[in-house]
């Protein structure tokens, strides 16, 4: 008979090995072939009916209990970032210019851990679980592609859960009561100007557009801690945050675009005023250089909102599993990032849980989208326990 302590240690070890294997071989959005194959192999080895090629390289598996009940989906994203890793770890990325700097290797490992644990307790459950391994989250294409591929028609679900690595101390999780992440708009600018003035015009316009931002994303652990305090306290300024970034388009880009821009807005009601501010800023820059311009919003992703009823169901269960004080309840969103999980949340009651991966005592700030990104791997077992408890409570 295996003792609980031995079983927990074995789970931690297996999840750590799996996460490191994924971390060493990151794949960009739309190119998740090896990751998808690994996931599918693991799910089939567990005996789960598994579908591949869903909306690209998506993988879907179903655990049927054979008893009537709710259908709960659990989603993990698989893709990596076009960012060179700066690490001396023996599990550092082997792929030049690509790294798991957003924790999706953690997400996949936890999801596979959840699948394994669900099978072990399936006799106690009712309904079914749909495990969704999604491609192309970083490009904000994957959820839409899976939905358009008929995922929710093939597998109608009553609730959907996910987690995301976050620089909270390991052992803790966070969950927002409603608005969780900002929406995003991508815009393209084309100038009509004398060629000699174009580079100076582009540089000036980018700087002035970025100056419209009301806040900027944190870049270190201390900055993140301040933002997390404000999320916990429900700072209304976070819900009205405007963050604009821009960069020159590559030479020869489509439609002769000169600037690619990105706007983060948690509150969509801001859009009309923001669009006008952008136009006025571009008009002032263009006028200074004797130019004219076109600006078009080319892509949008909605804000992510957690379903309050679902949050109320799972929060106390997760806290009971992880211990008193382990769950941070956020009353304001994180306004500097976007998640195409929002596409699912438009159709299905959804809850995203922030998983603490930080351990400052071990020198692991776990700041997302940075070259030195890493996690305290104790979070893998904690995330598995938390999400297993949440799914179990819903079934």
C-alpha positions as CSV (number, residue, x, y, z in Angstrom):
1,X,0.0,0.0,0.0
2,X,1.4,3.4,-1.0
3,X,1.4,6.1,1.7
4,X,-0.2,9.5,1.0
5,X,3.2,11.2,1.5
6,X,5.0,8.9,-0.9
7,X,2.2,9.4,-3.4
8,X,2.5,13.2,-3.2
9,X,6.2,13.1,-3.5
10,X,5.9,10.8,-6.6
11,X,3.4,13.2,-8.2
12,X,5.7,16.2,-7.6
13,X,8.6,14.3,-9.1
14,X,6.7,13.2,-12.2
15,X,5.2,16.6,-12.8
16,X,8.6,18.3,-12.4
17,X,10.1,15.9,-15.0
18,X,7.2,16.5,-17.4
19,X,7.3,20.3,-17.0
20,X,11.1,20.3,-17.6
21,X,10.7,18.2,-20.7
22,X,8.1,20.7,-22.0
23,X,10.3,23.7,-21.0
24,X,13.2,22.5,-23.0
25,X,11.2,22.2,-26.2
26,X,8.9,25.2,-26.4
27,X,6.9,25.8,-29.6
28,X,5.4,29.0,-30.9
29,X,1.7,29.6,-31.6
30,X,0.5,27.4,-34.4
31,X,3.5,25.2,-34.3
32,X,2.8,23.0,-31.2
33,X,3.2,19.7,-33.0
34,X,5.6,18.0,-30.5
35,X,3.8,19.3,-27.5
36,X,0.4,18.2,-28.9
37,X,1.8,14.7,-29.7
38,X,3.3,14.4,-26.2
39,X,-0.1,15.4,-24.6
40,X,-2.1,13.0,-26.8
41,X,0.3,10.1,-26.1
42,X,-0.1,10.7,-22.3
43,X,-3.9,11.0,-22.5
44,X,-4.2,7.8,-24.5
45,X,-1.8,6.0,-22.2
46,X,-4.3,6.9,-19.4
47,X,-7.0,5.2,-21.5
48,X,-8.9,8.4,-22.4
49,X,-10.6,8.8,-25.8
50,X,-8.5,11.6,-27.4
51,X,-9.0,13.9,-30.4
52,X,-6.2,15.7,-32.1
53,X,-6.1,18.5,-34.7
54,X,-8.9,20.5,-33.0
55,X,-8.6,24.1,-34.3
56,X,-5.0,23.5,-35.3
57,X,-2.9,21.5,-32.9
58,X,-5.5,21.3,-30.2
59,X,-6.0,18.1,-28.2
60,X,-9.2,17.1,-26.5
61,X,-9.9,14.2,-24.2
62,X,-13.0,13.1,-22.4
63,X,-13.4,11.3,-19.1
64,X,-16.9,9.8,-18.9
65,X,-18.1,8.6,-15.5
66,X,-21.2,6.9,-16.9
67,X,-23.4,8.6,-14.4
68,X,-25.6,11.7,-15.1
69,X,-24.3,15.0,-14.0
70,X,-22.6,18.2,-15.2
71,X,-20.0,18.5,-17.9
72,X,-17.0,20.4,-16.8
73,X,-14.2,21.5,-19.1
74,X,-10.6,22.1,-18.1
75,X,-8.4,24.1,-20.4
76,X,-4.6,24.4,-20.6
77,X,-2.7,26.4,-23.3
78,X,0.4,24.9,-24.8
79,X,2.3,27.5,-26.8
80,X,5.5,29.5,-26.0
81,X,6.8,33.0,-26.6
82,X,9.3,34.4,-29.1
83,X,11.7,35.3,-26.3
84,X,15.3,34.1,-25.8
85,X,15.7,32.5,-22.4
86,X,18.5,33.6,-20.1
87,X,19.1,30.6,-17.9
88,X,21.8,28.2,-16.8
89,X,19.4,25.5,-15.7
90,X,19.9,22.1,-17.3
91,X,16.3,22.3,-18.5
92,X,16.6,25.7,-20.2
93,X,15.1,26.0,-23.7
94,X,16.9,24.3,-26.4
95,X,15.3,26.4,-29.1
96,X,16.9,29.7,-30.0
97,X,14.6,32.6,-29.5
98,X,11.7,30.6,-28.1
99,X,10.9,30.0,-24.4
100,X,8.1,29.1,-22.0
101,X,8.3,32.5,-20.3
102,X,4.5,32.6,-19.7
103,X,4.2,29.3,-17.8
104,X,2.3,27.3,-20.3
105,X,4.6,24.4,-19.6
106,X,3.3,24.6,-16.1
107,X,-0.3,24.7,-17.4
108,X,0.1,21.5,-19.5
109,X,1.9,19.6,-16.7
110,X,-0.8,20.5,-14.2
111,X,-3.6,19.6,-16.6
112,X,-2.1,16.2,-17.2
113,X,-1.7,15.7,-13.5
114,X,-5.4,16.6,-13.1
115,X,-6.3,14.1,-15.7
116,X,-4.4,11.3,-13.9
117,X,-5.9,12.2,-10.6
118,X,-9.4,12.4,-12.0
119,X,-9.1,8.9,-13.3
120,X,-8.1,7.7,-9.9
121,X,-11.3,9.1,-8.3
122,X,-13.7,8.7,-11.3
123,X,-15.8,6.2,-9.4
124,X,-16.8,9.0,-7.0
125,X,-17.8,11.5,-9.7
126,X,-20.9,12.1,-11.9
127,X,-21.1,13.6,-15.4
128,X,-18.0,14.0,-17.4
129,X,-14.8,16.1,-17.8
130,X,-13.6,17.5,-21.1
131,X,-9.8,18.2,-21.1
132,X,-8.9,20.9,-23.6
133,X,-5.2,21.5,-24.6
134,X,-5.3,24.6,-26.6
135,X,-2.8,25.9,-29.2
136,X,-2.0,29.5,-30.1
137,X,-3.0,31.4,-27.0
138,X,-0.2,33.9,-27.2
139,X,-1.3,34.9,-30.7
140,X,-5.0,35.0,-29.4
141,X,-6.0,32.7,-32.2
142,X,-6.4,29.3,-30.6
143,X,-9.6,29.5,-28.6
144,X,-11.4,31.1,-31.6
145,X,-10.1,28.4,-33.9
146,X,-11.2,25.6,-31.6
147,X,-14.7,27.2,-31.2
148,X,-15.0,27.7,-34.9
149,X,-14.0,24.1,-35.4
150,X,-17.1,23.1,-33.5
151,X,-15.5,22.2,-30.1
152,X,-18.4,23.4,-28.0
153,X,-20.9,21.6,-30.3
154,X,-19.1,18.3,-30.1
155,X,-18.6,18.7,-26.3
156,X,-21.3,20.9,-24.8
157,X,-20.1,22.0,-21.3
158,X,-21.7,23.6,-18.3
159,X,-18.6,25.2,-16.8
160,X,-15.0,25.7,-17.8
161,X,-11.9,26.1,-15.5
162,X,-8.3,27.1,-16.2
163,X,-5.3,28.3,-14.3
164,X,-2.5,30.6,-15.1
165,X,1.0,30.9,-13.5
166,X,1.3,34.2,-11.6
167,X,3.9,35.8,-9.3
168,X,2.1,35.1,-6.1
169,X,4.0,33.2,-3.4
170,X,4.0,29.5,-4.1
171,X,1.2,27.8,-2.0
172,X,-1.2,30.6,-2.7
173,X,-3.7,31.2,-5.5
174,X,-5.7,34.2,-6.6
175,X,-9.2,34.5,-8.2
176,X,-11.1,37.5,-9.4
177,X,-14.8,37.8,-8.7
178,X,-15.6,39.2,-12.1
179,X,-13.4,41.2,-14.4
180,X,-10.0,39.3,-14.5
181,X,-8.0,40.5,-17.5
182,X,-8.0,43.4,-20.0
183,X,-9.3,43.3,-23.5
184,X,-7.0,44.0,-26.4
185,X,-7.1,45.8,-29.7
186,X,-4.4,45.7,-32.4
187,X,-4.2,48.7,-34.7
188,X,-2.2,49.5,-37.8
189,X,-1.1,52.9,-38.9
190,X,-0.1,53.9,-42.4
191,X,1.5,57.3,-43.1
192,X,1.6,59.3,-46.4
193,X,4.6,61.5,-46.1
194,X,7.9,62.5,-47.8
195,X,10.2,59.5,-47.5
196,X,12.9,61.6,-45.9
197,X,10.7,62.4,-42.9
198,X,9.2,58.9,-42.4
199,X,11.5,57.4,-39.8
200,X,11.4,60.5,-37.6
201,X,7.6,60.6,-38.0
202,X,7.2,56.9,-37.0
203,X,9.5,57.3,-34.0
204,X,7.7,60.4,-32.8
205,X,4.3,58.9,-33.3
206,X,5.2,55.7,-31.3
207,X,6.5,57.8,-28.4
208,X,3.4,60.0,-28.3
209,X,1.0,57.0,-28.6
210,X,2.7,55.2,-25.7
211,X,2.5,58.4,-23.7
212,X,-1.3,58.0,-23.7
213,X,-0.9,55.1,-21.3
214,X,-2.2,55.7,-17.8
215,X,0.0,52.9,-16.4
216,X,2.8,50.5,-17.4
217,X,3.2,46.8,-16.8
218,X,5.4,45.8,-13.8
219,X,8.8,44.4,-14.7
220,X,10.0,43.0,-11.4
221,X,8.7,41.2,-8.3
222,X,8.3,44.4,-6.3
223,X,6.2,46.0,-9.1
224,X,4.0,42.9,-9.4
225,X,3.5,42.9,-5.6
226,X,2.2,46.5,-5.7
227,X,-0.2,45.6,-8.5
228,X,-1.4,42.5,-6.7
229,X,-2.1,44.6,-3.6
230,X,-4.2,46.9,-5.7
231,X,-6.0,43.9,-7.3
232,X,-6.8,42.6,-3.8
233,X,-8.0,46.0,-2.6
234,X,-10.2,46.6,-5.7
235,X,-8.4,49.7,-6.9
236,X,-10.9,51.2,-9.5
237,X,-8.0,52.7,-11.4
238,X,-7.0,49.2,-12.6
239,X,-10.3,48.7,-14.3
240,X,-9.8,52.0,-16.2
241,X,-6.2,51.4,-17.0
242,X,-5.0,52.3,-20.6
243,X,-1.8,50.7,-21.8
244,X,-0.6,51.4,-25.4
245,X,2.5,50.0,-27.0
246,X,3.8,50.4,-30.5
247,X,6.6,49.4,-32.8
248,X,7.7,50.0,-36.4
249,X,6.4,47.4,-38.8
250,X,8.9,45.2,-40.6
251,X,10.0,46.5,-44.0
252,X,7.6,45.2,-46.7
253,X,4.8,44.4,-44.2
254,X,1.3,44.0,-45.6
255,X,-0.7,47.1,-46.6
256,X,2.5,49.2,-46.2
257,X,1.8,49.5,-42.5
258,X,4.3,51.7,-40.7
259,X,3.3,51.2,-37.0
260,X,1.8,48.2,-35.3
261,X,0.1,49.1,-32.1
262,X,-1.6,47.4,-29.2
263,X,-4.1,48.8,-26.7
264,X,-5.1,47.1,-23.4
265,X,-8.4,48.2,-21.9
266,X,-10.2,46.3,-19.1
267,X,-13.3,48.4,-19.7
268,X,-14.6,48.2,-23.3
269,X,-16.7,51.4,-22.8
270,X,-13.3,53.3,-23.0
271,X,-12.8,52.3,-26.6
272,X,-14.5,55.2,-28.3
273,X,-12.6,57.8,-26.3
274,X,-9.3,55.9,-26.7
275,X,-9.8,55.7,-30.5
276,X,-10.3,59.5,-30.6
277,X,-7.2,60.1,-28.5
278,X,-5.2,57.9,-30.9
279,X,-6.5,59.7,-33.9
280,X,-5.8,63.1,-32.4
281,X,-2.3,62.1,-31.5
282,X,-1.6,60.7,-34.9
283,X,-3.1,63.9,-36.5
284,X,-0.8,66.1,-34.5
285,X,2.3,64.0,-35.4
286,X,1.3,63.9,-39.1
287,X,0.7,67.6,-39.2
288,X,4.1,68.4,-37.8
289,X,5.7,66.4,-40.6
290,X,3.4,67.5,-43.4
291,X,1.9,64.0,-43.6
292,X,-1.5,62.3,-43.5
293,X,-2.4,58.9,-42.2
294,X,-4.8,56.0,-42.0
295,X,-5.4,54.0,-38.8
296,X,-7.4,50.7,-38.6
297,X,-8.3,48.4,-35.7
298,X,-7.3,45.0,-37.2
299,X,-7.9,42.6,-34.3
300,X,-9.6,42.5,-31.0
301,X,-9.8,40.2,-28.0
302,X,-12.5,40.8,-25.3
303,X,-11.8,41.2,-21.6
304,X,-11.9,38.0,-19.5
305,X,-14.6,37.9,-16.9
306,X,-14.9,35.2,-14.3
307,X,-18.4,33.9,-13.7
308,X,-19.2,35.0,-10.1
309,X,-21.4,32.0,-9.3
310,X,-18.7,29.6,-10.5
311,X,-16.1,31.5,-8.4
312,X,-18.3,31.3,-5.4
313,X,-18.5,27.5,-5.9
314,X,-14.9,26.7,-6.3
315,X,-13.1,29.3,-4.0
316,X,-14.0,27.7,-0.7
317,X,-13.2,24.3,-2.0
318,X,-9.8,25.3,-3.1
319,X,-9.1,27.0,0.2
320,X,-10.2,23.9,2.1
321,X,-7.8,21.9,0.0
322,X,-4.8,24.2,0.2
323,X,-5.3,25.6,3.7
324,X,-6.7,28.7,5.4
325,X,-5.5,32.0,3.8
326,X,-4.3,30.3,0.6
327,X,-6.9,31.9,-1.7
328,X,-6.5,35.6,-2.5
329,X,-9.8,37.1,-3.8
330,X,-9.2,39.9,-6.3
331,X,-11.7,42.8,-6.7
332,X,-9.9,44.4,-9.6
333,X,-8.3,42.9,-12.8
334,X,-4.8,42.5,-13.9
335,X,-4.9,45.1,-16.7
336,X,-1.7,44.6,-18.6
337,X,-2.3,41.2,-20.2
338,X,-4.9,39.4,-22.3
339,X,-6.2,35.8,-22.6
340,X,-8.2,34.3,-25.4
341,X,-9.9,32.2,-22.7
342,X,-12.2,35.2,-22.9
343,X,-13.6,33.6,-26.1
344,X,-14.8,30.6,-24.1
345,X,-16.0,32.8,-21.3
346,X,-18.4,34.5,-23.7
347,X,-20.1,31.2,-24.2
348,X,-19.6,29.1,-21.1
349,X,-19.4,30.1,-17.4
350,X,-15.7,30.3,-16.8
351,X,-13.2,30.8,-14.0
352,X,-9.5,31.4,-14.3
353,X,-7.4,30.8,-11.2
354,X,-4.0,32.5,-10.7
355,X,-1.5,29.9,-9.5
356,X,1.4,31.2,-7.3
357,X,4.7,30.2,-8.7
358,X,7.0,32.7,-6.9
359,X,9.6,31.9,-4.2
360,X,11.8,34.9,-3.5
361,X,13.8,33.0,-0.8
362,X,15.0,30.6,-3.6
363,X,15.6,33.5,-6.0
364,X,12.6,32.8,-8.2
365,X,10.6,36.0,-8.8
366,X,8.6,34.3,-11.5
367,X,7.9,37.5,-13.4
368,X,6.0,36.6,-16.6
369,X,7.4,37.4,-20.1
370,X,11.0,37.9,-18.9
371,X,14.1,36.2,-20.1
372,X,14.9,34.7,-16.7
373,X,11.4,33.4,-16.1
374,X,11.2,30.3,-13.9
375,X,8.9,28.8,-11.3
376,X,9.0,27.1,-8.0
377,X,8.0,23.6,-9.1
378,X,6.1,23.0,-5.9
379,X,3.4,24.9,-7.7
380,X,2.8,22.0,-10.0
381,X,1.5,19.7,-7.3
382,X,-0.4,22.6,-5.6
383,X,-2.1,23.5,-8.9
384,X,-3.0,19.9,-9.5
385,X,-4.6,19.6,-6.1
386,X,-6.4,22.9,-6.4
387,X,-8.0,22.2,-9.8
388,X,-8.8,18.6,-8.9
389,X,-10.7,19.8,-5.8
390,X,-12.5,22.4,-7.9
391,X,-13.6,20.0,-10.6
392,X,-14.5,17.3,-8.0
393,X,-16.8,19.8,-6.3
394,X,-18.6,20.6,-9.5
395,X,-19.2,16.9,-10.2
